[in-house]
Amino acid sequence: MFAQAAADRPSRFIRVMILPRALLGKSSLQLVNEEDKGKPRAQQYKVFVDAPIELPK
């Protein structure tokens, strides 16, 4: 996924994902480029829901 923020105004991005339980309470962010790992990130995020779900059997 790539999301480009607007340069001339504040931007928001909403992400909804279903992830493995092993990531419960952890960040799912994985940087693709090794050189990006040392760069500062301007984005801020807030987790609204981080809860396991059960599918009906």
N, C-alpha and C positions, 0 to 999 in steps of 0.2 A: 504494500500500500504506500502511496506517496500522496501527501497533502500539502499544497502550496498555499501559504497564507497571503492575503492581500497586502500589498506594500503600503497602501494609502489609508487603511482603516483597520481597526481591530477585527480579528476573525475568530470564529469558533468552529470546532470540528467535533462531531459526536460520533463515537465509535461504540458499536455493540458487537460483542463477540461471545461465542460459546467456546470455552477453553477446557483443557484437561484439568481434573481436580488437583493435580500436582502443582498447578500455578495458583491455587487459591491463596489470596493474600500477597501474591508476588506480582511484580511487573511483567507484562508480556512483551515489552519493548525489546526488540533485537535490531541493532544497527547493522546495515548491510555492508557498508564500507568501513574497513578497519581504521582508516584515518579520521573518521567521524567520531570515534570513541573518545578522543581527547578534546574535542571541541565543546565549548559551552552551548547549552540549549536554552533558548528563550521561552519555549513553550511551558505552560503550566497546565496541570490537569488535576481533576478531582474525580475520585471513584464514588459513584452514587450507589451502586449495588455490586457486591462481590459475594454471591451466595450460590451454593450448589443447587442444582435442580435434579429432579428424578423424573424419568420418563415412565409413563404407565406401562405395566407389564401386560 
